[in-house]
Amino acid sequence: MSSTSPEKILEALRTSLKETERLRKENRRMAAASREPIAIVGMGCRFPGGVGSPEDLWSLLASGTDAVSAFPADRGWAEDLYDPDHTRHGRSYVREGAFLDSVAEFDADFFGISPREALAMDPQHRLLLETAWKTLEHAGIDPMSLKGSRTGVFAGTNGNDYGALLRDMPEAIEGYLGMGKSGAVLSGRVSYFLGLEGPAVTVDTACSSSLVTLHLAVQALRNDECSLALAGGVSLMTTPGAFVEFSRQGALSPDGRCKAFSDAAD
């Protein structure tokens, strides 16, 4: 029969008390972190109506500018796309919407991307790279200074129709199109270019994608999964497929202007 000396019992109690106190401190730290406000230190954006910065967006909203315009002329959409009959195959009974300007412009060399790879990249990838860079500059951060940091990227998207334009794939872009049209690559492309080592997550929850990325970024920051986070989304139609699809359903406002929750909704 063995017995434990009083000294060993006392030492065990001391160790237990120290561990209990450590756990209490950790619990207090985690509870405080879960309530700590998240600071938004920079923003970047591209929106219809020539908006290229947060300041442009506020000006557009304050002035009540209507950013709806005719179908873009630089995306190769058929000139006879419009037809007031919503039952017509391959046609849209709407001929206006909110479109970004100059979506074909991209400084591939700046991002270390070859012309062939740039051609195979969905313009949404290009927009996200550009906007992420501008966001960090807006925050007063040298984007390249984040290399090796625990910065996360949370990117929302919905719809990847660029690949449909490249069915007859030019030989020069073989090997690039797989990643170029992939929504899953969106967040990783930003992380790779900037050398970030935090989470890289692409989210598709349709119209709520950007809001969900913000939610996930806040959670990741509070859980100490990253020290800084880029959160946002991109949505760009390179084909008129959405207009055609919703035209068949009769789900679009004929004048191209959303009137959600309004008595004038049509």
N, C-alpha and C positions, 0 to 999 in steps of 0.2 A: 504494500500500500504506500503510495507516494503522497507527499504533502507539498503545498506551495508556501514558500516563505512569505511573511508579511511584506518584505521589501519588494518581492516580485509582484504581489497584488497591488501595492501602492504605485509601482511603476506603470503597471497596466492601466490603472485608473487615470494617472497623469496623462498617458498617451491618448486615452479615450477622450479626455477633456479637451486636449489640444486639437484633436481631430474634429470634435464637435464644434469648437470655436472656429476652426478653419471653414467648416461647412456653413456655419452661420454667416461668416463674412462673405463667402462666395454667393450665398443666397441673397444677401443684401445687395451685393454688386449686380447680380443678374436682375433683381427686381428694379433697381435704379435704372439700369440700362434699358429695360423694357418700357420705361416711362420717359426716357430722355428724348427731347424733340430732335427731329432729323433736319439738318440745315441743308437747304438747296443753295449751293454756292455759285452755280452757273447754269445757263440755258443756251440752247441753240435750236433753230427751227427753220424749216422751209414750208411755206404755205401758199396756196393760190393767191392771186392778187399782187404778185411781186414781192411777197413777204420773205425776207432773207435773214431776219434777226428778231429777237424778242421785241426790240424797240419798234420795228416795222409792224409787228403784230398788234401791239398796243395802239399804234396810230391808226391802223386799219379799223380796229374795233371802235375806237373813240370817234372816228369820223363816220362810222356806219357805212363804210365802203362795201359795195356789192362786188364780191370776187368771182361771181359766176360769169362764165364766158362760153363762147362757141367751142365745139370740139377742136382739139389741138390739130394743127396742120403738120406737125413734125413727127407723128407717130405712125404714119402710113395707114391711117384708118380710111376706109372707103368713102368716097365723096357721096355715094348714094346710100349711106348708112341710115339716114333719116327717112322714116315713113310714118305718117300719122296713124296708120292702121296697126294697132298693137298685135295683130295676129300674123303679120308678115314674117316669114322665116328669115333669120339673119339680119333683121332690121331693128331699129330703135325708134320709138315714137317720141323720144326726148332728144334734143340736139344741143343742149347746153349742160354745163356742169362746172365743178370747181377743179381746175387743172393747174399743175405746176408748170412754170416756164422753164425753158432751156434744160430739160431733163437729159438731153443727149450730151451736154457739156460735162467733161470730167477730165481732170488733170491726172492721168494715170501715172505719169512719171513721178509726180510728187509723192504718190503712195507706193512707189516701187513696183508698179504693175505694168506688165508688157501690154502693148496695143492689142495683141491677140487675146490675152486673158481679159482685158477690159471689154472687148467686144462680146465675150462669152458671159460676162457678169450681168446679172439682173440689175437694172438701174437702181433698184432698191438698195442693193449692196453699196453702190457708189454713193447714194444719198446718205446712207447711215455713216459711212466713213467720213464724209465731209462734215456732217452735222456733229458727229462725236468730236472731231477736231475743233470745230468752232465753239462747242460747248465748253471744252477745257480752256480754250483761249479766253472765253467770256468770264471764266472763273479766275483768270489770272494765273493759270497753271500751264507751264511748258509741257505740252502733251508727251514729248519724248522723255521727260524727266520721270515719268511714271513706270518706266521699264523695270520689271522685276518686283513691282509693288503688288499688294493684295487688293487691287482694284477690280471690281466686278463689272460685267456688262450684261444688262437685261434688256433684250430687244423684242419688241412686239411686231408682229406682221400678220397679214391676212391676204392670201392670194399670191401665187407665183406663176404668172402667165407668160413670162418672157420666153421660156423654152418653146412655147408654141410658135414663136416667130422664127425659130431656128431648126425647124423639122428637117429642112434640107441643109444639113450642117456643112458649113464650109470646112474644107480639110484643115485649114489653118487653126481652127479652134477645137479640134478633137483633143480630148484630154482635159479641157478646161470647163466644158459645159456642165458636167456633172455637179461640180461645186458651185459653178456660176449661177445655176438656177435653183439651188437648194436653200430653202428658208432656214434650215437648221444651221447653215454656215454663217448666217448674218452676224450673230453675236461673236462667233469665233474669229471672224475676219477682223473685227475691231480689236479684239484681244491680241491676236497674233501680230497685227501691224504695230501696236503700241507696246508689245511685250508685257502685257498684264498677266498676273498670276492668280487673280481672283476667279469667282465663278463666271462662266460664260453661258447664258441661258437664252434661248429663243422661244418665244411664247406665241401661240396662235389661239386666241379665244374670240376671234372675229372682232366685232366693234369695240370690245373692252380690252383688247390686247395691251395697249399702252398703259391703261390704268392698272392692269394686273402686274405689269413689269415694275411699276412704282411700288406696288404692295410687296412684291418679292424682294425688291432692293432694300426697302425699309427693314423687312424681316432679317435679311442677310446682314445688314449693318448692325442691328441690335443683337444678333446672335454671334457677332464677331467673326462671321464668315468672310468678311472683306472690310477694308478700312475706308474705302471710297467706292462709289457706284455710279455708273452711267446707266440711266434708265429712260426708256422712251420707245418710240415705234416708227414704222414707216409703212406707207400704203400708197402704191402707185400702180395705175392700170396701164399696161403697155399694149393691151388689146381692148376692144370695146365689148368683150365677152359679157361683162357684168351688166352693161346697158341692155344688151340683147336678151339675156336671161331674165332680168327683171321686167323687161317690156312684155315678154310672154305672160308674165304673171299679172301684168297691169299694176305693178307695185311702185311705179315711179311717178313723181310729180311732173306733169307735162312741161312746166317751165324750168325744171332743173333745180328748184329751190325747195329744200326740206322745210316742212311746216309742222314738225312734231308737236303734238298736244294742242295744236291750234284749231279753232273752229273752221279755219280756212284750209285745213289739211285736205289735199287731193292726190 
